[in-house]
Amino acid sequence: MNHKNIAILDVHLVDPSQNINGIKTILIEDGLVKAIEGHVAPSLLEDAYEIIDGKGKTLLPGLVDFQTRTGEPGNEYEETLASAGKAAVAGGITSMVVQPDTKPVLDDIALIDFISRNASATAPNHVYVMGALTKGLKGTEMSELRLMNEAGAVAFTNCKIPISNSQVMRRALSYASDFNGLIIHHPEDKSLTMGGVMNEGEMATRLGLPGIPKMAEIIMLERDMRLAELTDGNYHAASISCRQSVDIIRKAKAKGLKVSCGASINNLALNENDIGAYRTFFKLSPPLRQEEDRLAIIEGVQDGTIDVIHSDHCPRDVDLKRHPFADASDGAVGLETMLAAMLRLYHDNQLDLNIITKALSLNPAKILGIKAGSLMKGMPADMILLDLEKPWILDARELTSLSKNTAFESARFIGQVLKTYVDGIEVFHRSL
């Protein structure tokens, strides 16, 4: 593949890995970052580089999405690896990690290898695979974690199916620690959430809907912290959604446990009031919580307790959402709106660009141990060029994703991706 040498001049570059947040010129050669300089006269570069004027624009390392679901294999009508990849780069995501809850479940090395090969052939971005933590995601028999790790799985998860058996979780944490494997768990006590469809509280009572108590998340997360301490395991809470969970993670980190956590962009940007008149596109897992919990999630990102914000991209056929709220499927697409929703917090002066870039790029790359999230010299030139002040309104019909079940239909945003580069190659360009 032929790589152009690129020079982006006088762009606002934000890269927390180098403590850079200012006007810079970046040089790209052979798909890698060659250098980051101050102002350079175009005449000194024009013979060797394609010149891009970055004035008034912002450049970030490409985003790393920790939690992307596709329908491939098994439900390709909802999303393929190719369509998810195209949606991802439109949203500035240059690396995405796909989940193992496919048909069949990704619980052996042949399937891990199949997805990796197929993704590299069809998707425009980097695709990494998580292996199923238990066979068939049934929560009873641990999968061959080491073999899947050797086949390329970057972590192991049971997706949205929590492991209620503490002995199974203990064994997984202990076994994976032998090769520094990462266990990712969705903390939820299903015995407490059975039949629930939204956050338990006054709003659920008003709507006449059965509630999902926060305690279901809190109890399971507390258990997992104890097991992480017992095993010295490498643990990541996939999606926390309430103030008490933030406090639990904060205390565990203070004790020196090998724990990290993430939160969905939905729980950062929305609350239970957005459900309104039984709007099923807002039926999510974990559910949208109260405003005080949303603010606690923002606070957790601000102080570093919450390491990662992810899209929780969950494509659903529209027919699965055209049901009464209690019967509709959980989930919303998010690859194309994750960054835009985060930028709302930037424009509201709640989070700065440095913290946003850490949560969307640097931290997930570090936790997964992948070569991304930074524009240091010699790193792959995975990067996104933004117009931070561009206002736009989301039209779900224009989403690249095959499924259109967005929680941000007709939402007003400020800030949009103009170009996305993967290995120095332009893979997305927005016509202005």
C-alpha positions in Angstrom: 0.0 0.0 0.0 1.3 3.4 -1.0 1.4 6.0 1.8 1.5 9.7 1.0 3.8 11.9 3.1 1.5 14.4 4.8 2.1 17.6 6.7 -0.7 19.2 8.6 0.3 22.8 9.4 -0.6 25.0 12.3 -3.2 22.7 13.7 -4.4 22.6 17.3 -2.9 19.3 18.4 -4.1 17.6 21.6 -2.1 14.5 22.6 -2.1 13.7 26.4 0.6 11.0 25.9 3.0 13.9 25.2 1.3 16.6 27.2 0.7 18.5 24.0 -2.2 20.9 23.7 -1.3 23.7 21.3 -0.6 24.8 17.8 1.7 22.4 16.0 2.8 21.0 12.6 2.8 17.2 12.3 4.7 15.3 9.7 3.6 11.9 8.5 5.9 9.5 6.5 5.2 5.9 5.5 2.1 5.8 7.7 4.0 6.8 10.8 4.4 10.0 12.8 7.7 11.4 11.7 7.9 14.6 13.8 5.8 17.2 15.6 7.2 20.7 15.2 6.2 24.3 15.8 5.4 26.6 12.8 7.1 25.4 9.6 7.0 27.4 6.4 5.1 25.5 3.7 7.8 26.2 1.2 10.2 24.0 3.2 7.8 21.0 2.9 5.9 21.3 -0.3 8.3 19.2 -2.4 8.2 16.2 0.0 4.7 16.4 1.6 1.1 16.8 0.8 0.3 20.1 2.6 -2.9 20.4 4.7 -3.8 23.7 6.3 -4.8 23.0 9.8 -5.6 26.5 10.9 -8.8 26.7 12.9 -9.0 22.9 13.1 -8.1 20.4 15.9 -6.2 17.2 15.5 -6.6 14.3 18.0 -5.2 10.7 18.1 -7.7 8.3 16.6 -10.3 7.1 19.1 -10.3 3.6 20.5 -13.8 2.2 21.1 -13.8 -0.4 23.9 -17.2 -1.9 23.2 -18.5 -2.4 19.7 -21.1 -5.0 18.8 -21.6 -6.2 15.3 -24.0 -8.8 13.8 -21.2 -10.7 12.1 -21.3 -13.6 12.1 -25.0 -14.5 12.5 -26.9 -11.2 12.3 -25.3 -9.5 9.4 -28.5 -7.6 8.6 -28.0 -5.6 11.8 -24.3 -4.7 11.2 -21.3 -6.2 9.5 -17.6 -5.7 10.3 -17.3 -3.5 7.2 -20.4 -1.4 7.9 -19.3 -1.0 11.6 -15.8 0.0 10.4 -17.2 2.7 8.1 -19.5 4.0 10.8 -16.6 4.1 13.2 -14.2 6.1 11.0 -17.1 8.6 10.3 -17.1 9.1 14.1 -13.3 9.3 14.4 -12.8 5.8 15.7 -9.6 4.3 14.2 -9.5 1.2 16.5 -12.6 -0.7 17.6 -12.9 -3.8 19.8 -15.7 -6.1 18.8 -17.6 -8.2 21.3 -18.0 -12.0 21.2 -21.8 -12.2 21.5 -22.2 -13.3 17.9 -23.7 -16.4 16.4 -21.7 -18.5 17.0 -20.1 -17.1 20.1 -16.4 -16.2 19.8 -15.2 -18.7 22.4 -12.4 -20.6 20.5 -9.3 -19.8 18.6 -10.7 -20.6 15.2 -13.4 -18.0 15.5 -11.0 -15.4 16.9 -8.8 -15.9 13.9 -11.8 -15.8 11.5 -13.0 -12.5 12.8 -9.5 -11.0 12.8 -8.9 -12.0 9.2 -12.3 -11.0 7.9 -12.1 -7.6 9.7 -8.6 -6.8 8.3 -9.9 -7.6 4.8 -13.2 -5.5 5.0 -13.0 -2.8 7.7 -11.2 0.5 7.0 -10.0 0.8 10.6 -8.1 -1.5 13.1 -10.4 -4.2 14.5 -9.5 -6.1 17.7 -11.4 -9.0 19.2 -12.5 -9.9 22.7 -12.9 -13.6 23.5 -15.9 -15.0 25.3 -15.0 -15.5 29.0 -17.2 -18.6 29.3 -18.2 -21.2 26.8 -21.3 -20.1 24.9 -21.5 -17.1 27.3 -23.4 -19.4 29.6 -21.4 -18.4 32.7 -20.5 -21.9 33.9 -17.4 -23.2 32.0 -14.4 -21.0 31.4 -13.2 -20.7 27.8 -9.7 -21.4 26.7 -8.4 -18.0 27.6 -4.7 -18.5 27.1 -5.2 -20.0 23.7 -7.5 -17.2 22.6 -5.0 -14.7 23.9 -2.3 -16.3 21.8 -4.7 -16.2 18.8 -5.1 -12.4 19.2 -7.9 -11.8 21.7 -7.1 -8.6 23.6 -9.4 -9.3 26.5 -12.2 -11.6 27.7 -15.8 -10.7 28.5 -19.2 -12.3 29.0 -20.8 -9.2 27.4 -24.0 -8.1 29.0 -24.5 -11.6 30.6 -23.0 -11.2 34.1 -21.3 -14.2 35.8 -23.3 -14.9 39.0 -21.1 -17.8 40.0 -18.4 -16.3 42.1 -16.2 -19.4 41.8 -16.2 -19.1 38.0 -15.2 -15.5 38.2 -12.5 -16.2 40.8 -11.0 -18.9 38.6 -11.1 -16.7 35.5 -9.4 -13.8 37.2 -6.8 -16.1 38.7 -6.1 -18.0 35.5 -5.9 -14.9 33.3 -3.5 -13.2 35.7 -0.9 -15.8 34.8 -0.5 -14.2 31.3 -1.7 -10.7 32.3 -5.0 -11.3 30.6 -7.8 -8.7 31.1 -11.2 -9.7 32.4 -14.0 -7.4 31.5 -17.3 -7.8 33.4 -20.8 -6.2 33.2 -21.6 -5.8 36.9 -25.2 -6.7 37.5 -27.0 -9.1 39.8 -29.7 -10.5 37.6 -31.7 -11.8 40.5 -32.4 -8.1 41.4 -33.1 -6.9 37.8 -35.4 -9.6 36.6 -38.3 -8.0 34.9 -36.9 -4.5 35.2 -36.8 -2.3 32.2 -35.6 1.2 33.4 -34.0 2.8 36.4 -35.9 2.1 39.6 -37.3 5.3 41.0 -40.0 8.0 40.8 -39.8 8.2 37.0 -40.4 4.4 36.6 -43.3 4.6 39.0 -44.9 7.5 37.0 -44.5 5.5 33.8 -45.8 2.3 35.3 -42.7 0.4 34.4 -40.8 -2.1 36.5 -37.5 -0.8 37.8 -33.9 -1.8 37.7 -32.3 -0.9 41.1 -28.8 0.5 41.3 -28.1 -2.0 44.1 -28.0 -4.7 41.4 -24.9 -3.0 40.0 -23.4 -2.1 43.4 -23.6 -5.6 44.9 -22.0 -7.2 41.9 -19.3 -4.6 41.6 -18.5 -5.0 45.3 -18.2 -8.7 44.9 -15.9 -8.3 41.9 -13.6 -5.9 43.8 -13.2 -8.6 46.5 -12.4 -11.2 43.9 -9.9 -8.9 42.2 -8.1 -8.4 45.5 -8.2 -12.1 46.3 -6.7 -13.2 42.9 -4.6 -10.1 42.1 -6.4 -10.3 38.8 -6.6 -7.7 36.0 -10.2 -6.5 36.1 -12.2 -3.9 34.1 -15.8 -3.0 35.0 -17.4 -2.6 31.5 -20.1 -0.1 32.2 -20.8 1.6 35.5 -23.8 4.0 35.8 -24.3 5.4 39.3 -22.6 7.4 42.0 -22.1 4.5 44.4 -20.2 2.5 41.7 -17.9 5.4 41.0 -17.1 5.5 44.8 -16.4 1.7 44.8 -13.9 2.0 41.9 -12.3 5.0 43.5 -11.7 3.1 46.8 -10.4 0.0 45.0 -7.9 2.1 43.0 -6.8 3.8 46.3 -6.1 0.3 47.7 -3.8 -0.5 44.7 -6.0 -3.1 43.0 -5.5 -3.8 39.3 -8.9 -2.5 38.4 -10.2 0.0 35.8 -13.6 0.8 34.6 -15.6 2.3 31.7 -18.9 4.0 31.2 -21.2 4.3 28.2 -21.5 7.6 26.4 -25.2 7.2 26.9 -24.9 7.3 30.7 -22.6 10.3 30.4 -24.8 12.3 28.1 -28.4 11.2 28.9 -30.6 10.5 32.0 -33.8 8.7 32.7 -35.9 11.8 31.8 -34.9 11.3 28.2 -37.1 8.2 28.0 -40.1 10.6 27.9 -43.2 9.0 26.5 -41.9 5.4 26.4 -39.2 6.0 23.8 -37.7 2.6 23.2 -34.5 3.9 21.6 -33.6 4.9 25.2 -34.0 1.4 26.6 -30.4 0.6 27.4 -28.2 -1.6 29.5 -27.2 -0.4 32.0 -30.3 1.8 32.1 -30.2 5.6 32.0 -30.1 6.7 35.6 -31.0 9.9 37.5 -29.3 13.2 36.8 -27.2 13.0 40.0 -25.8 9.7 38.7 -25.0 11.2 35.3 -23.1 14.1 37.0 -21.2 11.5 39.1 -20.1 9.8 36.0 -18.8 13.1 34.6 -17.0 13.7 37.9 -15.5 10.2 37.7 -14.1 11.0 34.2 -12.8 14.3 35.4 -10.8 12.9 38.3 -9.6 9.8 36.5 -11.7 7.2 38.4 -13.5 6.3 35.2 -10.8 5.4 32.7 -12.8 4.8 29.5 -15.8 6.1 27.8 -17.1 3.8 25.0 -19.9 3.9 22.4 -21.7 0.8 23.7 -22.6 0.4 20.0 -25.4 -2.1 19.9 -27.2 -2.3 16.5 -30.8 -3.5 16.6 -33.2 -4.1 13.8 -36.0 -1.5 13.9 -38.6 -4.2 14.4 -36.9 -5.1 17.7 -37.6 -1.6 18.9 -41.1 -1.3 17.7 -42.7 -2.8 20.8 -44.1 -1.6 24.0 -41.2 -0.3 26.1 -41.1 -3.4 28.4 -40.8 -5.7 25.4 -38.3 -3.8 23.2 -34.7 -4.9 23.0 -32.0 -3.0 24.8 -29.3 -1.1 22.9 -28.5 1.9 20.7 -25.9 2.5 18.0 -23.2 4.9 19.0 -20.1 4.8 16.8 -20.9 8.0 14.9 -22.2 10.0 17.9 -19.8 9.1 20.7 -17.3 12.0 20.1 -20.0 14.5 19.3 -21.9 13.7 22.5 -18.6 14.0 24.5 -18.0 17.4 22.9 -21.2 18.7 24.5 -19.4 18.4 27.8 -16.4 20.3 26.3 -18.6 23.1 25.1 -20.4 23.2 28.5 -17.0 23.5 30.2 -17.4 20.3 32.1 -14.5 18.3 30.5 -11.5 19.7 28.7 -10.1 18.2 25.5 -7.2 16.6 27.3 -9.5 14.5 29.6 -11.8 13.7 26.7 -8.9 12.4 24.6 -7.6 10.3 27.5 -11.0 8.7 28.0 -11.7 8.1 24.3 -8.2 7.3 23.0 -5.1 7.0 25.3 -6.6 5.1 28.2 -8.4 2.4 26.3 -5.3 1.8 24.2 -3.2 1.5 27.4 -5.6 -0.9 29.1 -5.9 -3.1 26.1 -2.1 -3.0 25.4 -2.6 -2.0 21.7 -0.5 0.4 19.7 -2.8 3.3 19.5 -4.0 6.4 21.4 -0.8 8.5 20.8 0.9 10.5 18.1 4.4 10.1 19.4 7.2 9.8 16.9 7.1 6.3 15.3 3.5 5.6 16.2 0.9 4.7 13.5 -0.6 7.9 12.1 -4.1 7.1 13.3 -5.7 10.6 13.8 -8.8 12.7 13.3 -9.1 16.3 12.1 -12.0 18.1 13.7 -13.9 21.3 13.4 -14.8 21.9 17.0 -17.2 24.7 16.3 -19.2 23.1 13.5 -22.9 22.9 14.4 -25.0 20.1 13.0 -28.2 18.1 13.6 -28.2 14.3 13.5 -30.5 12.7 11.0 -30.7 9.0 11.7 -31.3 8.3 8.0 -27.9 9.5 7.2 -26.1 7.2 9.7 -23.6 4.9 8.0 -24.5 2.0 10.4 -26.9 -0.5 8.9 -29.1 -0.1 12.0 -30.5 3.3 12.9 -31.5 2.8 16.5 -29.8 5.9 17.8 -30.6 7.6 21.1 -29.6 11.0 19.5 -32.1 11.4 16.7 -32.5 15.1 15.8 -29.9 16.0 18.5 -28.0 19.2 18.1 -24.2 18.9 18.3 -21.3 21.3 18.0 -18.1 19.7 16.6 -17.7 17.3 13.7 -15.1 15.0 12.3 -13.7 16.3 9.0 -11.1 13.7 8.1 -10.0 10.3 9.6 -6.7 8.7 8.9 -5.6 5.1 9.6 -1.9 4.4 9.2 -1.6 7.8 7.5 -4.2 7.0 4.9 -7.4 9.0 4.6 -10.3 6.6 5.2 -13.0 9.2 5.8 -13.6 12.7 4.4 -16.6 14.8 5.1 -17.8 17.0 2.2 -18.4 20.5 3.4 
